[in-house]
Amino acid sequence: MKKTPKTTKTVKTAKENFPEDARKRVVVERVRPEIDAGRYPIKRTVGEKVVVTAHVFTDGHDRITAHLLHKAKKEDTWMETAMEPLGNDVWESAFTPAVQQPYEYTVEAWIDRFGSWRADLVKRVDAGQDVAGELLEGAALVSEAGRRASGADQKALHAAADALSSERPQKERIAIALDEKLADRVSRYPDRSRATRYDRILAVTVDRIRARYGAWYEMFPRSAGPDPNRSATFLEAESRLPEIAAMGFDILYLPPIHPIGKSFRKGPNNALTAGPNDPGSPWAIGSEAGGHKAVDPNLGTLDDFRHFVEAADRHGLEVALDIAFQCSPDHPYVKEHPEWFRHRPDGTIKYAENPPKKYQDIYPLNFESDDWKGLWTELKSVVEFWIEQGVKIFRVDNPHTKPFRFWEWLIGEIQKKHPETIFLAEAFTRPKVMYGLAKGGFTQSYTYFTWRNTKQELTEYLTELTQTEARDFFRPNFFANTPDILHEYLQTGGRPAFQVRLALAATLAASYGIYSGFELCENRAVHGTEEYLDSEKYQIRAWDWDRPGNIKDLVARVNRIRRESPALHANDRLRFYTTDNDQLICYAKTTEDLSNIILVAVNLDPHHLQHGWVQVPIDELGIAPGEPYQLHDLIGGDRYLWHDAWNYIRLDPMVSPAHIFRVRRKIHSERDFDPFT
Ligand SMILES: O=P(O)(O)O[C@H]1O[C@H](CO)[C@@H](O[C@H]2O[C@H](CO)[C@@H](O)[C@H](O)[C@H]2O)[C@H](O)[C@H]1O
């Protein structure tokens, strides 16, 4: 007879270096979106979904339950949603921030012991095996869940556990074990004592909707009057508001409105000397009349500015101001805070530059000065000052020539108190630097759009912006022109070139803008440059806003299409379609539920008619092969009935170089096609 040992040997473990989470068998990794290992928040607007994926797996064949956890940062309790397996151990779920405040999310997963047991039971039952032992195991699991439950659930779980371990016929007990209601009840009381929580809590900046979508119009208020020999005032500029509003813009952006320095003032066309009546560049901020918190007396008073902001608001326009942290030599800071500037050995201050551009009329600030805290605090107070005047949107000049840390601090501090504030980064520089600014807090960013003109350039660039991780932190704002950039395409392409670039900017990006004069197709440049001839940057202009050849009606129409088309209010569902002609670009944007489908086709050649075939991936749009669908051109009004994937397009730039189609599905036969509805 075998001897049974009286005692079991205890293995000495005290000196072993065991991991703390040794019995957490589930691995949670690659939670996305995640920016730089969670160093920076992703960006969303109120009501915009955050779709989260994670790689979640365990050893063996046990089933897993994974939950997405999210909450407003200031709350203590996580909200949970079950993640769904997409296959290949990738899991997904989503949440939608409802309030404009910072949110957080992470993922937690654990072994689904009851689910694993149940799946195994099904296999054994299907194979006709005896499952008496399994039913006892199941009873134990259900009973454990009962101990974690309370109230009616507790009672029901204990009753089920008793039934599973009872003497009732196995068939009956199997039916109880596999009852969906039991599975559902048990799943509400899982054993999470060994759950694995992703090792990072990830952050979401939640902005107001205007941060995602809006049409910008830039204008120099001093050129809003009838006389090129004197500055227009804010009061006169108010007369422009109805027309700008009628064109359908949402945001009215003004270059700096502060007193302009006299020293080293620039003259027309960037001349290094100015005549006595030349107004100077608005970016040369500061004179004896004041600095960044003052209004240029030629434009009026602070009260006049506030009046302008209120008048704009009545027209549905939100005023955005320029923040340019630099000083004319006449700025009060230069005398009052010489320590905020970097002095050369001879005592002079070197002027600012953004190579290869030279800005001989301004001094840069020294963000590393010994009194950097004083300087940073003062600059923050500049933003706060204009917020007090009713401004909530700032276009920030040349942010890439100031430290990243400064912007992260400034934007963070301002948005803590004023979460509605929007900062647009005007940085035209290296991609990583532009992305770095966006990660650090800039709400939106200028882009390379003005220099992307061919089908390949546009497709590659937009794919990068909308299909890579950049889409989670970099919100592009497609300005079609700026006072610094009149691209050769616009200089030489005539009116169709303006129509093309308008259609592209306004439909490719949810936020886009034009600088005034675009609607007039103003295309005269300083020879061999992208600078406007007689630029408003250096002189006052008086414009004929009704001049022949203008495209104001088209601008208004396109902005109306944007407003009425939810598909154009976001960028992430942009898809390019194949065309057999490189001068024809075609793409679509859709809402998630496909209730709004906008298909855009543009002839990129402003000089010649182009035609060709476009392939519409009808399956992605929920259209069956052969099923007719209607294309309603929201620009020209025409309607077409297409039946299949490949379709013919013909665009004459002299008529209209672009179609912006609304696609209507579920037209069951040609008889249903009413070209007039
Ligand atoms: O450097 P960027 O290309 O980003 O241009 C922005 O900043 C410039 C400096 O503020 C600004 O330049 C204009 O103002 C300067 C200062 O008065 C002046 O010397 C430049 O000639 C004039 O173009 C530019 O307009 C702005 O968009």
The ligand as an ORCA input file, in Angstrom:
! r2SCAN-3c Opt
* xyz 0 1
  O       7.218     84.598    -40.995
  P       5.898     84.197    -41.603
  O       6.047     83.784    -43.009
  O       5.227     83.177    -40.781
  O       4.954     85.496    -41.639
  C       4.250     86.061    -40.555
  O       5.073     86.768    -39.668
  C       5.803     87.885    -40.240
  C       6.480     88.575    -39.084
  O       5.508     88.969    -38.167
  C       4.885     88.839    -40.988
  O       5.709     89.678    -41.757
  C       5.220     90.973    -42.014
  O       5.535     91.787    -40.881
  C       6.917     91.986    -40.645
  C       7.024     92.836    -39.413
  O       6.411     94.053    -39.594
  C       7.531     92.633    -41.872
  O       8.919     92.845    -41.678
  C       7.328     91.727    -43.070
  O       7.884     92.326    -44.242
  C       5.854     91.497    -43.266
  O       5.650     90.568    -44.314
  C       3.978     88.064    -41.926
  O       3.085     88.914    -42.566
  C       3.250     87.045    -41.102
  O       2.319     86.353    -41.874
*
